[in-house]
């Protein structure tokens, strides 16, 4: 042990002895309580509390769920909410989420216990969905407010909301209106009650008025703070996804376990190769396995040099990096067939620094079982003994190595341990190949592959195969065999319309497919229906703290360049909703895999109750299982305490610091120091409750009937 470490160990030993001499009475004299970093969610089974629980689950934030519908649920009383640890008062929950401002009814002992607890420890309360009424600091909607549908409405974050919990938003909060025949949202929009200490955070225009009514705001009364939410939502709706981060930030005062970021990455498969084209007359793809052998004439789609120049210009203008998933053999073949020339490869390689590059095998062969394509759908070929015939280990390894070598010769910057196999082949593919190619794991080991792409529509969770861990990718419904909008619409209609409407009828029998009411217009169907739908789907992934990449194909960047309207709409919509402090996080494949793996380990520890975390004043302490990185979100200026000195915690995102961290050298737990400006807000309310305004409103008297949820998806 060197001298510095010896001095550090001695200092640690001395500090331990000093702590051991503190008597229980001295510890008890400390008035600062311990606040456990866990949230209490009281649920009535409705969509609003379920949405908040889903947000906590997704971020990795611990919570305790009390289901009011269960006869065996615990009683919410003083003992349930708090106790004493080593002579120090402990609040077991840092925040309380209720389905409305009082789900227990008038005169409830449980509501009284919660009110006492919240006042004593300065614990915030979220009313997940409640009436606008005087008990929550709002006037009744009949007094110049509004109650009804908000489908298609444009809510707005107020100045107080932007300066407070919703500062990561640009300001607009559009409400979805996905169906003209289905009510998707319902709200009570109202004005703050005269004399109430109420701060409006999100408002909507009131009908036939120049005024606005609040749908999210903070009500302070009786030494308590409530976040009053008076519109109904579910976890999937965009308006909720936009506000979810702020709701959690408000109730935790910016100090909580778990983290939430908005991710978007796009893989472009088959670069340098060519993709077969959909035949609108045959309703199949000549050259691919969905056409009968010999049926039709293949008409391959391949990007041109102009397409490559456009891609580079687009990437620069949008400040967005595409992942080019390449097949070097495609360029070699093109040169052999075109006098040694490949302008596409020349242009892409000239702009190689604009992209990330991912190995897609040299020739894009199917690497699972050997396909018997004499029938449609294809089947696995069999050996003489009746066993499945698989592509060999040496063939798979050669495809990986040859493509890697091609990239090195071309000067591409490559992460050599990443791989996307053609069609995710080698991995199990139902119904034809119910098991992985047994030769795949060995080939991955032979070639040092650690990150292997998989199809999220088949396997959402990560798994290991030999030395590699899978990274599930979202397929975008911009078809690989379409380079023109007319081709995309024709194939879309074939898949998603009924036989009676001229389609295949697949949608009538497939379990997870919905038929279109009528075929899409062959001219406007792409821009009017497919682009908005794909934009909404991909944006919902980005707003759900989901880092999984999306994938399209090089054919979609050729000819009509049909991918760009979708990508442009996604990025433009995002930039119109979020402030610059919350950019889209665009990671490469192996980093996405690492994020998913670390997240899974943390979530498992949280769900098993193996994480302990609390704050005392301006110090946050986190204890996690060995090898599991603690995940947390903290105010700007937070630092990690080391044995000697401190270090910055996390990275900036959406106005906070967040990240994953392990104990420092010679430490078994993590301690963080929150800056003084933040701790003032964390601690002062318990010691000095907020003064009541003149004409103080009575405490909540109980909701006499269930708040109507309306129709939600």
N, C-alpha and C positions, 0 to 999 in steps of 0.2 A: 504494500500500500504506500503511495507516495505521500509527501509531507502534507500537501493540501487536503488529501482525503483523510489522513490521520487527524488533522485539526478539525475537519468537519465532523468526523465520527465522535471525537471528544466533545465537541460542542453539542452534538445530538444527545450524547450520554448525559451531559450536564443538564441540558434542558429537560430530559426525561426525569432526572432526580428532582429538579425543581418542581415539576408538575406533580410528582408523587407526594410532595410535602403539603400540597394544597388540601385543606380540610373541607369536608362537605359543607360546613357552615359558610366558609369563604366562597365556595362555588355558588351556594344558594343565594348569597348576597348580590350576585350579579343579576340585575333586573332584565337584561336582554334575553328574550326567549329564543329557543331553538325552533326554527320553522322547517319541517321536513319538506323536501321538494317532491311532493306528490299531490295530485289533484283529486278531489272528491267529486264524482259525477253521479248525481241522483237522477235516475231515468224513469220516465213514465211509459217507455216503449215507443215513443214518438220519434219522428225523423230528425228533429233538431238536436236532442241530446245524443242520438246515435251519430249524427254528423260530427259533433265535437269529439266524441269518443274515437271516431275514425281518424280525425286529425291528430289526436294524441298518439294513437297506434302508429300512424304513418311516420310521425316524427320521432318515435321512441321515447315518449314522455310518460312516466309512470302515473297511473291513476287507479283509484278504487271505485268500482261500479256498485251502486246500490240500486237494485231494481224494485221499484215500488209495487210491482205486480206480484212479487214473490212473498209467500207467507212466511218463509224462513229467513227473510232478510234481517240484518241487524237493526236494532233500534238506534236512531241517531240521537245520542245524548252526550252529556259532558265527557263521560268516560270514553266514548267512541271517538270523540273529536280531539281530546288533549289529555296529557298526563305530565309526569315529571320524570326527567332522566338525569341522574347524578345531581339532584338538587336543583336542576334548571327546568323551568316550565317548557313544555314541548307542545307545539301545534302540529298535529299529525298530517295536516293538509295545508298547502300554501294557497289554495283557492277552492271555491265551491261552485259547481255548476248545477243549477236546478232547471227542471223543465219549464217552470214559470216562476213568478216571484214568490209564490207560496203554494206548493203542490199538496200540502198536508191538510189544508182546511183551517177555518177560523178557530183560534184558541188552541192550536196544536202545540204540545210540549216540544216536539221535534223542531218546529220552526223557531220556537223561543230559544232552544238550545243552540241552534245555528246562529241566531242573531247575537246571543251573548258571546259565542265563540268568535264571530267575525269582529265584534267590537273590541274584545280583549286583545286579539292578536293582529288586528288590522288586516283581516283576510278578505279579499275581494269576492264578490258573488256575481256570477253570470246568470241572468234570466234568459234561458236559451230561446224561448219564444213565448211572449206574454201579451196580454191586452195593453193597449194604450189606455191608461186610467190614472186617477190621482194617486193611487197607492204606489205607483212607480214614477211619480213626478211629471206625468203627462196629462193633458186635458183629454176628455173623451173625443173620439173622432167626429162625433156629431157636431161638436163646437168648432166648426171650420176646418176639420181634418178630413180624413178619407179612410175608408175600409173597403177592401176589394182586391181585385187582381192587379199585379204589377207586371204581367207578361209584357215584355218589350220595353219596359220603362227604363229610364236612364237616371239612376241614383247618383249622388255626388258626395264625395268626402268633403266635409267642412274644413275650414281653416284650423279649427281645434283638432279635428281628426288627423289632418296632415301633420300638425305639430306634435301629435300624440301617437296613439297606437297604430294608425293607418298611414304613417308617413312614407311607407314603401310604395304606395299607389300614386299614380299620376293625378287621380281625382275622380275619374268616371267609374261607376260600377253598373254596367249594363245588366239588366235582367233578361234571362233567356226567354225566347218565344219560339220554340221549335215546332209547335203544332198549332194551327189555327182553330182546332176543334177541342184541344185539351187545355184545361187550366193548369198552369205549372207553378204559379206562385200566388200567395195571398198575404196581405199586410194590413196593419193598423198604423196609418201615418197620422201623426198628431203634433200639436204645438206643446212645448214645455208649459207646465202649469205656472201661473203667476205666483211668484214667491218661492218656487221650488229651486233648489240648488241642482240644476240639470244642465249638462253640457252635451249638445248634439254633435255627434260624430259623422253620421251618414244621413242624408236627407233625400226626399223625392219631391218633385213638383206636385203641388196640390191642384186637382182639377178645377178649371174655371177660376184660377187665382194666380196672382203673381208671387204668392208665398210658397214656402216649402214646409213639409212636415217631416219630423224625425222618424227613422226606423231603427237607428242604433244610437244610443247615447248613454252617458254616465249620470246616475242619480246618487247624490250624497245626502244622507239623512241619518240622524240618530247615531253618528259616529261610524256609519257603514257606507260602503261603496258598492253600487250595483251597476253592471252593464246591462242595460235594458235593450233587448232585441225584440222588435214587434213585427217581424216578417218571418214566415215559415220557409224552410229550406230543407234540402237533403244533401248528403255528402258529395253528390256528383254535380250539383248545379254550379255553374260558373260563378254566379253572384256570391255563393257561399265560399267557394274556393278562393275568391279574391279577398274575402274578409277574414278567413279562418286564421291566418297568421296573426292578424291584429287582435282577434279575440283572445287567442292564447297569450300573446304578448301583454295585453292589458291585464288579464287575470293573474299572470305570474310576475307582473311588473318587470318583465324583461329578463328574469332570472329563472331558467328552468332547464331540466334535462331534455335531451333530444334536440334535433335541429331540422329545419325545413328549407329547402332551396328549390328553385325552378330549373329543370334540366331540359335540354333539347340537343340531340345529336342525330345526324343523318348519314347513313351509309349508302353509297352508290355502288351497287354490285355490278360485276361483269365488265369493268373498265378495261379497255383494249380488246375485249372480245366483242361478240355480236349476239343479239337475241332474236329468236324466231318471232315472226309476225302473225297476229291473229288474222284469220281469213273470214270475212263477214259472210261469204256465201256458204262456206262449209261449216261455220260455227265451231271451228277448232283451229289448231296452230300447226300448220304443215312443218314437218321437221322435228316436232316435239311429240311427246308420248300420248297426247290427247287425240291425235288424228290416227286413223287406221294406217297401217304400213302402206306407203306409196300414194296416200291420199293427198292431193294438192301439191303445189310447188312452193318450196321454202323461199321466202323473201326476207332475208336477214335485215335487222336494224342495227346500225353502228354509227356512233357519233362521228362527226367530221371535225376538221381543224377549226372551222368557224364555231362549232358547238363548244369546243374546248376553250376557245378564246372567250366566248360568252360566259362559260362557267367560271373562269378566272375573274372576269370583270364583275360578275354577280357576287362572288365571294368577297371581293374587295369592297364593293359598295355596301353590301349587307353586313360586313365585318363578321362573317360567319364561315367557319371552316368545315368543309365537307370531308368525309372519310372516303377516299377512293379505294374500293375493294377490287383489286386488279387481278387479271389473268395475263401474265406476260406472253404466254403461248399464242394469245390472240393476235398480238402485234407481229410475232414471228410468222404466223400463217398469212397474215395480210401482206407482209412484205414478199413472201414466197409467191403469192398470187398476183402481185402488182409491181413486178419489176424491181423489188427491193426497196420500195418506197412505202412509208406510213406517215403521212402528214399529221394524223391524229396523235400518234405517239410522240412525234416531234414537238407538237404544240403543248401537249400535256406535260411532257418532260421539261419543256422550257419554263413552265409555270409550276413545277413540282413543289416548290416551297409554299405555294398557296394552300396546299392540302395536307391531310394526313393519309398515309398509305397502309393498307391492310392486305395481307396475303390471302388470296382466294383460290389457291392452287394454280398450277401452270396452264392446264387445258380445260378446267372446269368439268371434269368427269363426275359421274355419279359414284360415290365412294361407299355405298352401303352394300346391299346384295347386288349381284349381277342381274340387271334387269332383262326380263323377257318381254320385249315390246311387240311381239307378234299378236298380242291381244290388247284390247282397251277395256278397262284400265290394265296397265302392265302388272306383271307378277314377278316374284323372285324366281330366278332360274334354280334348278336343283342339280346336285351331283348325282352320280350313278347310284349311290346308296340312298337317295331320297332326301339327303340333308340340304340345307340352304347353301347355295354357292355364293361366297362373299368375295369382294375385291380384296386382294392380298395386302399384307402389311408392307411389302416392298413397293408396291405400286403407289399406295397412299403416301409413304415417306418420300418417294421420288417426286411426286407432284408437289409436295411442300417444299422440298429442297430446290427443285428446278426453278420454281417461281421466286424463291428467295434469292437464288443466284442471279436470276434475270434482273431483279431489283437492284442488287449490288452493282452489277455491270451498268445499269442505267443511272446510277447515282441517286437512287431514291433513299430517303431517310425512313428506316423501317424499324418497327419493334418486332424483332424476330420471333418472339414467343406468342404473337397473336395469329389467329387463323379463323377464316370463315370458309367452310367447305361449300362447294356448289350445292345449292338447294338444302343446305344443312345436312347433306348426305353423310352417311356413316352413323349418325344418330338414328334411333328408332323412328320409324315412319309408319303410322297406322293408316290403312289396315294391312298393307302388304308386308311390312317389316316390323314386327312388334318388339324386336330387340336390337340393341346396338350391334354394329359390325364388330365381332370379337377381335378383329385385327386393328381396329382404330386406336385403341388405347396404347398398344405397343408402338404404333407408328408415331403417335404424339410424343411418346417418351423418346423415341429415336431422334426426333427432330427438335426437342426442347420446347414444345408448345405448352403454354400455361393458361392461355385464354382462348376459349373456343366458343364461337357464336352458336346460338340455338334459336329456334323459332318460338317466340313468346306465345303464339296462338296454339302451339302444341304443348310447350313446357314453360310455365311461367316462372317456376322456381329454379334457382341455380342447383347444379349437381356436379359432382366430380367424375371425370373419366380418365383413368390413368393419372398423369401429372396435371391435367388441365381441369379448370373450372369453367362451366358454361356461363355465357352472358346472353340472356334472352333478348331477342330483338323484335320490335313491333313491325309486322308487315303493313305497309301503307297500301290502301286500295287504289293505287295507281299502277296498273297492270304492267308486268315485265314485257309483255308481248304487244305493247301499244306505244307508238311514237306520235300518233295523231289523235286529236280529240275525237274524231269520228270513230276511230277504232276502239277507243276506250268506251265510248257511249254504247256502241254496238255490242261489245262483249259484256258490258255492265247490264244492258237490257236482257241479254241472253241468260245471264246468271240469276238476275233478280226479278224477272217477271214470270207470270204464270203461263202455262201452256196455252191457255185460252187467249192470252195477249201476245202470243208469238214467241214466248221465251222457252227455256228448257224445262221449266217447272221444278228445277232443283230447289228453289225457295219454298216450294209447297211441301217438301219432304225433309229438308235439312232442319235439324233441331235448333240451330243457332242462327238461322237466316230468315229475314223478313222480306216478303214480296213487296215490290213497288205497287202503289195503287194503279199506276198506268206506266207504260214505257216512257223513258226520258225522251225529250225532244232531241232529234239527231243533231241539231245545230246548237241549241242553247243548254242542253242537259248537263254538259260538263261544267260550265261556269255557274249555272244557276242551282245545280243540285250537288254534284260530286265535290266540287271545290269547297263549298261551305261545309259540307258534312265532314270531309276529311280534315279540314281545318279545325272544326270543333272537336273531333276525336283526338287529334294530335295535341291540341292545346290543352285538353283535359288531362292528358298524361303529364304535360309540362307543369301544370299547376298542382299536380298531386304529389309533388316531391318524388317523382319516379324518374330515375336516371336512365332507364333502359333506352337504347337507341332505336330509331326507326330506320327502315331500309326501303330503298327504291332501286331502280336499275338504270344503267347507262342509256338504255333505250328511251327513258323518260326525259333525258337531257338532249335528245336528238330531234330533228325535224320540227314538229310543233312545240317541242320543249315543254311538255305538259306538266312536268313536275313543278316548274317555277311558279305558276299561279297559286298552287297549294302552299309552297314554302314561303312565298311572299306574303300570303294572307296570314299564315301562322306568325311570322316574325312581326309583321305590321300590327296585328292585333295585340300581340304581347307588348310591343313598344308603346302602344297607345294606352295600355292599362297600368304599366309599372314604371316607377321612377328609375332613374339611372343607377340608384344604389342597389337595385335588385335585378341585375342582368340575367339573361339566360345563361346557364352554365353548360358549356359545350365540352364534354370530356371524350377522350379516346377510349377504345374498347376495353383495354386492360384496366384503366382507371375506373371505368364504370363497374367492371367486375369486382375490383377491390372495394369500391363503395358498397356494393350489394353484399359482399361477404362480411365486411366489418359491421354493416347495419344488422345483418342477420344474427351475428354473435351478440351484439348489444341488445337487440330485441329479445333474444332468448334469455339473457341474463335478467332483463327487466321483468319479463313474464314469469320467471322462476322465483322472483323476489330476492335475487342475489345482489341487488344494487341498493346501497344506502347513500342518501344524500340529504344534506340540510345546510341551512345558513344560520349563522349567529352574527348579528350585526352586519358588518361588511365582509365577512369571511364565509365562503362556500366550501364545504367538504364533501368529497365524493369517494366512495369505496366501491370498486367493481371487482369481479373475479380476475385472477391473474390471467394476463394475456388478452383481456377484453378492454379495448379503448373506450373510455368514458366519452359520452356524447353530450354536449351542452350548448346552450345559447345564453350569452351574457351581455351586459351593457358594454358599450365602447369604453375602452380604458381598463378593462379587466386584465389582471395579470396572474400568472401561475407562480405560486411560491415554491422556490427550489430550496435545497439545503443551504445554499449560499446565494442569496439574491433572488431575483424574480425574472420571469421571461414573459413575453407577450402571449396571450391566449387567443387561439383561433384566428379566423380571418373575417374581414368585414363583409357583411351581406345584409341588405335590407335594413340598414341602420343599427345592426347589432353585430356582435362577434359570435361566431359559432365554429365548432369543429370537434375533432376527436383527439383525445389526449390521454397519455399514460402517465403513471407516477414517475417523478424524476428520480435521478440517481439516489440510492439509499432511502427511498421513500416507498411506502406501501399504499398510500392513498394520495388523492389529489386535493390540494387546497388552492382556492382562487380568491383573490382580493378584488372585490367590486369597488369602483371608484366612489369617493365620498359623496359626489353629487347624486349618484344613484341610490346610495344607502340612506340618504336623508328621506327620500320618498318611501324607502322600504321600512323604515323604523319609526318615523315620527308620529304616525297616526295612532299607534297603540298608546303612546304616552300622552298625546294631546289630541283627542277627537275633534273633528271639524265642528266648528260652532254652527248651531242651528239657525236657519234663516228666520226672519220674523214670520209669524203665522205658520209655525211648523206643522207639517202634515203628519197625521197619525201613522204608526207603523203599519205594514201590510196586514190587512184583516182577513185574508184568505180568498182564494179564487172559488167562486160558487159553482162554476161549471167549467168543463174542460175547454181549453182554448181550441177553437176549430182549426184543424190543419189545412183544410181545403184540399185540393187535388194536387199531388206532387208525383214526380216520376219515381 
